[in-house]
C-alpha cells in the first residue's frame, strides 16, 4: 500500500512541478536544438524544453 501512495505522491509532484517548470524553461530559452540533417518531422520539436532529467530528480528527491 505504501508503494502505491509513494507513486501517487511522486506523480502529483511531477505534474505540479511540470506545470511550473515548462513555462520557466521556455522563458530561459532552454529549448532543444534540432540538427538540419535529421528527418524533417523533427523540426517541429525545435524549442521544446529539455526537462526530462529535471523531472526525475525533483520527483525522486521528494520521495527519498
C-alpha positions in Angstrom: 0.0 0.0 0.0 2.8 2.4 0.8 4.3 1.9 -2.7 1.0 3.0 -4.3 0.9 6.1 -2.1 4.5 6.9 -3.0 3.7 6.6 -6.6 0.6 8.8 -6.3 2.6 11.5 -4.4 5.5 11.4 -6.9 3.1 11.6 -9.8 1.4 14.6 -8.2 4.7 16.4 -7.5 5.8 15.7 -11.1 2.6 17.1 -12.5 2.7 20.2 -10.5 6.4 20.8 -11.0 6.0 20.2 -14.7 3.3 22.9 -14.9 5.6 25.4 -13.2 8.8 24.3 -14.9 7.8 24.2 -18.6 7.0 28.0 -18.8 10.1 28.8 -16.8 12.3 26.8 -19.2 10.7 28.4 -22.2 11.4 31.9 -20.8 15.0 30.9 -20.2 15.2 29.6 -23.8 16.3 26.1 -22.6 15.0 24.6 -25.8 16.2 21.6 -27.7 18.2 22.4 -30.8 17.4 20.2 -33.8 20.1 19.4 -36.4 19.4 20.2 -40.0 20.4 16.7 -41.3 17.8 14.8 -39.4 14.3 13.9 -40.5 12.1 16.9 -41.4 9.4 16.0 -38.9 11.9 16.5 -36.1 11.9 20.2 -36.9 8.6 20.5 -35.0 10.5 19.7 -31.8 12.6 22.9 -32.2 12.5 24.9 -28.9 10.9 22.1 -26.8 12.3 22.4 -23.3 14.6 19.6 -22.3 13.3 18.8 -18.8 13.1 15.0 -18.5 16.1 14.8 -16.2 14.9 17.6 -14.0 11.5 16.0 -13.5 13.1 12.7 -12.5 15.4 14.5 -10.0 12.5 16.5 -8.5 10.2 13.6 -8.1 12.7 11.1 -6.7 14.2 13.6 -4.4 10.9 14.2 -2.8 10.2 10.5 -2.3 13.5 9.5 -0.8 
